[in-house]
Amino acid sequence: MAEAQPLTSPRRREKANAIRALSMDAVQKAKSGHPGAPMGMADIAEVLWCDYLRHNPGNPAWPDRDRFVLSNGHGSMLLYSLLHLTGYDLDIEDIKSFRQLHSKTPGHPEYGYAPGVETTTGPLGQGISNAVGMAIAEKAMAGHFNRDGHRIVDHYTWVFLGDGCLMEGISHEACSLAGTLGLGKLIAFWDDNGISIDGNVDAWFTDDTPARFRAYGWHVVEDVDGHDAESVAAAIETARAETGRPSLVCCRTVIGWGAPNKQGTEACHGAPLGEDEIAAARREIGWDAPPFEIPQAIYEAWSARDAGAALENSWRRRFDAYRAAYPELAAEFERRSAGELPSDFDSVAAGYLARTIDAAETIASRKASQNALEAFGPALPELIGGSADLAGSNLTIWSGSRAMSRTVDDGNYIYFGVREFAMAAICNGIALHGGFIPYAATFLMFSEYARNALRMAALMKIRSVFVFTHDSIGLGEDGPTHQAVEQAATLRLMPRMSVWRPCDTVESAVAWQRAIERCDGTTSLLFSRQNLPFQARDEHQVAAIARGGYVLRDCEGEPEAVIIATGSEVALAVTAQERLAGESRRVRVVSMPSTDVFDAQDDDWKEAVLPSTVTARVAVEAGVSEYWRRYTGLAGRVIGIDTFGESGPAADVFEHFGFTVDNVVDAVRALID
């Protein structure tokens, strides 16, 4: 830690060797894992964690702690060893349970399992991108809260990353934006060992990495000996002195350092070293302790509990002074750091919903989304987001938006540029940092570019909100390259991802409210390009929207058939029902803006909305049909699209694919006649 004096006894190398020993032993016991990176980066980690990293093992959630991200997450035993040795609630039995079912030490670091793990990493490149988000959050929180003489937000984001992270395209996207924004509190260490799973990377990775990062606007520290503590410490000092740019510290290392027959080769990258090689490594590094045993003197040298508590206590004294000077700001900081919504948010949301109902507007749901941002934004200073160079189409800017930049710290809007994957991963990092509710927007089709970051958000159960406009073939002339067909269904299939496809302004308001209130999960909001007619509802129906699926239009008596629809197709279903009612057909229309929320309701609600006695069911959605069989059954009908779209005026495209009143009416008749 910065305030601590460099430790000289036991020697630094002995402390680093504790990481190597734990990593070798845990991987060997698990019979799988990646010992090479932990052994190669152990010396860098020892300097950073012992002399610079500001953290408190006794309180992993301390708001002003430094964030540490292991982007090359396959080397997870490096992180687990550091957490164990420095005094986090991760004991030696947890280390022995590495990669075992339900352990706190899974194969890749997973957020929410072991204390001190800041994000789930493993898909390469996403850790560094999360870290960019964390650094953006630190910059914005500092801008929002720091005052002259009171710096209550002042921490670094540190990242370890390997060649694989740098090869992944997402690292180019994220690091380019980091340089543009001048994130001086972001410092990354490149483990330049030249080895990946397939061998020496010279055959496929010959980028001039330092030049690349300089071109992004980063500060680059080259030629650092990753096995020499003085060289590493000097590099860190140089990086910390650069406050206007993120820093890349290029560390030359030997993968698997200390394993005499396998170091420097792919043989130690992703497999246990083997008993003989481990024994040879112990002799090579002078480690005499048995497996999973750390000498007490080394534990004492590593422990950060006392120093960490002192760091936090010092910060809390500064925060008390801040509270005395700025009581309202201090209370707001604590609220936002805890992830709590403002006490008046319910009334703000209720008021906006009432105004939306009164206005009865027929507008595109993307515009309804912007209206929701306009209503909620002033009440939610923690709302921060942006668009992948589509703000004019996604309608993500509201009147209180203030763009983040190199010189603007207190912004709440990010121009992400055409970087969908990085945008989503950066928003995940912002959510993980705390203090913000991030949203990110693009066309629904381009959710494909961001797909793995969406999955990681859902896996971590974090409050990232993804806004996807232009949600169907309603794009018209843009054609099949831009027309989403399978995307809504595949997002719904993602575990823990809540998906809303609202049919009008009222459902859009509810969808946004639910996304904001969902503090333990991720939400995707799907909005239309084209105008959608307002649907009249009574107060019970308005309240029912939050249950994901409800009866929007009903008939007298038991229905003969049910039409289920979402989004732009709800109006089509309503018109079809009106025509069928003129033929004395008893048909119910169910609007289902969120299938996952509906599926989570109790059986009584689901039976009341979709009676099991009514088997004549027609689902209507401008997307793949197979998903809807779960609601229609094999005997029902689905009016969907099981091919790619076509280019043409939107109305013509909808008609071409059978999204007409006549087609819906005929489908219902065929089931009940």
N, C-alpha and C positions, 0 to 999 in steps of 0.2 A: 504494500500500500504506500501511497505517496508520503505519508507522515512517518512511516516506519524506517528504521535504519537497515541497510543491507545486512543480512545475516551471514556470519562467517563460520559458525560452528553449530551443528555439523557442516561440513563443506557443502556448497551448493550442489555439487555433482551427486553426493549421497542422497540429498533430498530429491533430485530429479530421478535418481535410480529407484526410489520408492515408487514413483509412477510406473517406471519400466517393469518392476517386479510385479506389482499388482496387475498390470495390463497383461503381461505374459501369463500369469497364473490364472486369471479369470477367463481369458480366451481358451486356454488349455482345458480348464475344467468344463467350460461350456461346449467344448469340441467345435467351436465356430467363433468367428469374429475377426477383427482387424488389429493385430498388434503393432503393425509397422508405423502407423501415424503417431500413436501415443509414445512409442519409443523414440521416434525421430523428433517430436516436438516437445519432449519433456523438459529440455533445458530452457526453451523459450517460455514455456508455461511457468516454470519455477520462478523466473525473474519477474514476469508479469504479475503472477498471483501473490508473490511474497512482498514485492517492493512497490507495486503501482496500483493494483486493482483495489478500488474502494468498495468493500462489501462487508456484510455482517452475517456470518453463518447463523447467528441466533435469531435473525429476522430477515429472511430472504426477500420479504416484500417491502423493505425500507425504500421509500419512494426515490431518494436521491442516490441510490447505489449505482455503481457502474454496471453496465450490462455486458455480459460475456456470451458470445455466440460461437459455437463450434460448427462452422458451416460444413466442413468435411465430417459430417456426423457419423460416418462409419467408424471413425476413431473414437467412439463414445467412451471407451475405457479411460481415455485421457481425462475427460470431463468428470466421470464418476470417481476416478482416483483423486482429482483435485478437490471435489466436494467432500469426499471422505476424509482426506488428510487435513483439510483446513477446518473441519469441525461441523459440517452440516449434519442434519439428521439422516445420515446414510452410513450405517454401520458395516462392519466387516462381513456380516452375514448377507447383507444386501449385495456386496461385491461378489461374494461367493455364488450368489443367485443370478449372476449376469446371464442375460438372454433366456432366463427361465420364465415359465408361464406366471403371469401376475406379479412379477418382481418389480421393484422400483428401479431396476437397471436393465431395461429392455435393450435390444440389439442396437437401436439408434436412440439418441436422446428424445424423450417424449415429454412435452409440456404437461405438467400436472402429476407426474409420477414421482420424481425425486425433487426435493426442494433445491432451488438454485439452478434448475434447468429453465432457461428463459424462453426457449422455443423448441419446437419439434424440428429436427434436421435429419437429413439423409438424402432426399432428392437434391442432388448437388446444384449449387447456385442459389437455392432459396434462402439459406442461412444468411449469406451476405446481403441478400435483398431485404430480408426481415430486419437486418441490422441497419440498413439505410432508413427503413421506416422508424426504427427506434431512435436513430439520430435526428430524424426530422421531428419526432415527437419531443425529444429533449430540447431542440432548438425552439419549437413552438411554445412548449410549456414555459421555458425561460422567458420568451417574449411576452407571454400572457401574464406572468406572475412576478418576475424579478423586478425590483425597484432599486434605485440608487442606495447603496449601502446594505442591500439585502438580496443576496444571491442564494435563494433557496433551491433553485434548480441549476445544478452545475456538475454534471457527470459525463463520463465518457461511455462510448460503445466500442468494445474491443471484439475483433473477429479473427478467428483462425480459419484459413481456407487453403485448399490444395489445388493442384493442377486441374482436377475435374471440375471444380467450381468455376474456374476461369475459362474452361472450354465451353461450358453451358451458355447458351445465348442470353439467358436471363441475367447473367452477371454483367454482360455488356450493357443491357438496358438500365439496370439499377445503378451501376457505378457511373455511367454517363450522367444520370440525373443527379447523383450525389455530388459530383464535381461541379455541376451547374449551380446547385444550391449552396455550395461552399460549406459543407458539413464538417467543420474543423474539429468536432469532438468525435469523429469516426476514425478509428485506426485499425487497419487490417494487417495481419501477418500472413504472407504467402509462404507456405511450406514448399519451397522449391527443391524437391528431392528428385525430380525427373523420372519418377516411376509411377505407373498406374497398373491396373489389373493385367493389362496385356503386355506389360514390360516397359522398356525405356520409351518415354514419350517423344523422343526426338523424331520418331518415324511419323508422328501425326500431330504434334503440337510444337510448332517452332515460332510462335508469336514472339515479338519483342514486347514482352509484358510491361516492363517499365515505361517504354515509349507509349504504349497504348494508354496506360493510366495517366501519363503526363498530358496526353492529348485530351483526356477527359477533364483535365483541370485538377488532378490530384497532385499532392506532394509525394514524391517517391524517395525512399531511402534504400539504396542499393548495397549489394555486397556485404550483407550482414552474415556473420558466421553464427548459424543457429545453435551451435554447440559451445559457444563461448559467451559466458554470462556478461562479461564487460562489453562485448560487441552488441549484444541484445539490449543491454541497459542504455548504452549510448544512442542506439537507434530509437528507443522509446523516448528518450529525452529530446532528441531532434524532432520526432513526430509531435510531441506535446508542445513544442515551441511554435509550431506552425498552427495558427488559430483560424486561418481563413480558408483552409482547404482540407479535405480528408487526406489521410496518409496511407500509403501502402509501404509496408516494411518487407523487403525481399530477403528472406532468410534461406541461405543454402544449408540444407540438412541431409543427413543420410537416413533413409527410411529403415526402420528396425535397428537403429543405432545400438550397438552392444551385443547383437547376436552374430557371432563371428563368421558363421558360414552362410547366413541368409541376409544380413544387412546389405542395403544397397540394391536389392533385387526384388522382383515381384513376388518371390517366394514368401516374403513376410507381410505382404500387403493384406491379404484377406483370408488367411488360414492360420490355425494354431502353429506355433513353432515346432512343437514336438518335444517330448521329454528330454531327449538327448541335447537338442539345441538350447533348451531352456537351461539345462545344467551347464552347458558351455557358456551361455550368456552370463549366468551368475558368476562364474569364474572370471569372465572377461571384465565385468564391471565391479567385481569385488563385493558382491552381495551375498552375505553368508546366512541371512535369516531364512527360515523355512517358508514354504508357500503360505501366502496370506498373513504373514507375521511382519509387523513393522516395529523396529526398535523404538522404545519409548522416547528416547532423545530426539528421534526424527519426528515422531508425532508432535512433540513439544515445539520443535523448530517450525513445523508447518502450521500449527494451530493459529487461526485468525480470530478466534472467538473474543478474546480480550481486546485486541486491537480493533476488531470490527465493532464491538459494543462502544468503544471509545469514540470511533468515528461517527457512529450514529448519534451518540449522546451529544457530541459537539454540534452536529447538525441540528438536533432538537433544541439546543440552547439558542442557536441562530434563528430557528423557526419561532421560538417563543418571543424573541425580540421582534421578529416580523409580525407576529400576531398582535403584539402591543401597538405596533405602528400602523398596521393595515388589517384590522380584525375581519372585515368582510372578505378581503382577498384570501386571508388564511383559511377561513371557513369554506370558501369556494375551492381552494386547493385541496383541502381534505375531502370534500365531497367528490370532486372529480377523481382524485387518486383512489378513492374507495369504489369507483364505478357506479355511484348512486346517481339517479336522475334528480333534477330539481324538484323540490316539494310541490311546485305548482304545475308540473308537467301534465298531470291528469286533467286539470282544468283547462290548460292551454289546448290540449288535444280535443277535449270535449267541445270547447268553443269553436275550434276550427271545423270540426265535423258538423256542428250545427249550421255554421255559415255555408259549408259546402252543400249541405242538403237544401238550404234555402236558395242558393244560387242556381241549382239545377242546370248546370252548364253541360253542353255537349262539346267536349274538347278531346283532344288526344290524351291518352293516359300519361304520356311523357310530360305533357304540359301540366296535368294534374299532379304529377310527381314534383315538378318545379314549384307548383303552388304549395305543396306540403312542405318543401324545404323553406319556402318563404315564410310559412306560418310557424314552423318548429325552430328554424334557425335562431331567431332572436332569443328564444327560451333555452337554447342548448349551446352555450359557448364551447362545449366540448365537441361539437359537430365539425368534422374536418374531412375534406374529400376533394374529388376532382374527376377529370375525364381523360380518356386516352385520345386527346386531340379531337374530341367530338362534342365539346361543350355546347356549341350552337345547335347540335342535333339531339344530344342527350338531355339538354336543358338542366344542367347541374349547377349553374351559377345562380345565386339569388342576390338580392340587393345588399346583403351584409357580407358578401364574399370579399375576402382580401387575400390576394395571391402571395404565397410564400416565395421568397427569392433569396439570393445571396445576401441582400441587405435588409430584407424584411423578415424579422423573426416571429412577429406576432400574427402571422397570417392564419387563415383557416381554409384556404383553397390552394390546391396543387395542380399546376398544369403538368400532367404526366408525359405529354407527348405520345407518340405512337409506340407505346410500351405496355401492352395489355398484361403480359405475364408479370413483369416487374411491378406494375401498378398494383395488382392484386396482392403480391407478396409484400410489397412495401406497406400496404394498408394492414396486412396481418401484423407486421412489425409495430405499427402505430398502436394497434389494438393491444398487443402484448405489452408494450411499454406502459400503457395506462394513461388516464387523464383525457382520453379522446374516444369518440365514436367515429370511426372512419367509414367513408363510403367511396366507392370507385365505380365508374361508369364507362360503358362502351355499348356497341350493338350486341344483341344477343348472340348473333353468329360468332362474334369474336370472343365470346366466353371460351371458345375452343383454345385460343391462344393462352388463356389464363387458367386453363382447367386444373392443372396440378396444384396451383396456389389456392384455388377454390376448395379443392379436396383437403389441403392442409388446414385451411381455416375450419372446415367442418370437423376434421379429425381432432383439432385442438379445442373445439367448442368455444371459439372466441367470437366477440361481437363485431364482426366485419359485415358491412352491408354492401352488396353488389347490385348495382342498378344497370339493368339491361333493357335498352329501348329497341325499337324496330324489331318487334318480337315475332314476326311471322312473315308470310308471303305478302303482307300488307306493304312491304317496301316497294312492290310493283316493279318499276323500270330498272331498279338496281339489279334485279335478276337473281338467279339461283346462288351465285357466289355470296350474296348478302342476305338471302332469305332463310331465316331459321326454320328448320323443319323438325329435326330430332333433338334440338338443344333443350327445350323445356322438359321433355321426358327424361333425358339423361341427367339433368340437374335434379329432378325429383327422385331419381334412383340413387342419388348420392346419400349415404347415411348421414343423418344429423343436419343436412342442408334443408332449411325451410324455404319453400318456393311459393311466391304469390304472383298470380296473373290476374289483376283486377279488371273489371268490366267497365268501370266508369269512375267519376271523380270521388264518389263516396267510398267505394272499395279501395281506391288508391290511397285515400287518407288513412283508412284502417290499416292497410298493408304497411305503410310507412310507420305508423304508430307501433304496430306489433314488432317490426324490425328493430326499432329503437328500444323498446321495452325488453327485448329478448337478450338478457345479459349473459346467457349461458349457451349461446349458439349463433350460427351464421345464417344469414338470410339473403336470398336472391329475389329481387323485385323485377318483374317482367312487364314492360310498358309498350304501348302501341305508338306507331308513327301517325296513324290515321285517327280522325275524330271518332269518338264512341258516344252514343246517345246516353243521356242521363236516365237512370232507372228509378222510378218512384218506389218507395218502401214505407212501411209503417215502422214505428219505433222498435217493435220486436224483431223485425227483419234487420234493421240497422244493427241492433245488438248482436244478432246472430252471425253477422259477417265475420266476427272474430273467431268463430268456431270453424272457419275454413270452408264449409259447405252448408247451404241453407235453402229453404224454399223461397224462391223469388216470386214466382207466379203459381197459383194453385187453381184447382177446379172445384166444383161442387161435388162432394162425395168422394169415394175411393177413386183414385186415378186409374185409368186404363193403361197409361204409359207415362214414362218420365223421360224428359230431355235434360241431359246434363251438359253444361257448357261452361267455358271460361273465357275471359278477356273479350276480344272483339266479336266472338261468336255468340255471346249471351244475347245480344240484340237480335241476332238471327233466330235464336231459339224462341225468344219472346214473340216475335212476329209470327213464327210458325205456329206457336200455341194459340195465338189469337185466331188464326185462320181455322185451325182444327176445332176451336171452340164454336165457331160458326157452323160447323158440321155436327155439333152436339157430341164432340169427342172430349172425353175427360182426360186432360193432359196437364201434368205438372212440369214446371221448369225449375231445375236446381242449378243455382250458380255455385261453382266450386272454385273460388279463387286460390285456395291452398289445399291441395290433396293431403299433404302430410299433417296439417293441423286438423283437417276433418277426420283423418284416420285415427288421430289421438283422442277423439271424443269417446264418450261412453257409448255402449251398445244401444241404449235407449234413444240417444240423439240420432245415431246413424240409422236406426230403424225408422224413426219418425220422418227423416228426410228421404231416405231411400227404402221404402217398405219392401221386405223380402217377398211379399205376396205379389208385387208388381214386377214381372219378369220382362215386360216389354219396355226396354230401355234403349235410348239412343244418345250417344255421346257425340258432341260436336266440338272439335278443336282443330285449328289449322296447324296441325303437327302430326307426327307419326301416330298411327291408330292403335298399335298393339298395347300401349300403356293403359288404354281405357277399358280393355277387356276385363280388368279386375272389378270394374263397376257395372259393366253391361252384361257380363257373362257371355258365354259362347253363343247364346240364343239372341243376344241383342245386336244392335248395329252401331258402328262407329263411322262417322263422317270425318275423315282425316286425310292426311297426305302421306303416302308411302313411296314417294319418289322425290326428286329434287324439284325446286320451283321452276318458274318461267319468268322471262322478262316481259313486261308490259304494264299498262296502267293497272293500278291495284284492283279496281273494280272488275276489270276483265280477267285478271289472274284468279281472283276469288271465284268468279263464275266458271272459269275453265276447270277448276278443281272441285266443282260441285258444292260450293258454299253458297247455296241459294235457298230461299224459303221453300221453293217447290221441292227441292231435293230432301230437305228435312221433313216436310209434310209427307212426302211419299214414303220415306223410311219409317215414319211412325205408323202410317196406314198399313204398310206391309206387315208390321208386327201385330197389329190389333184386329185386322180384318180376317 
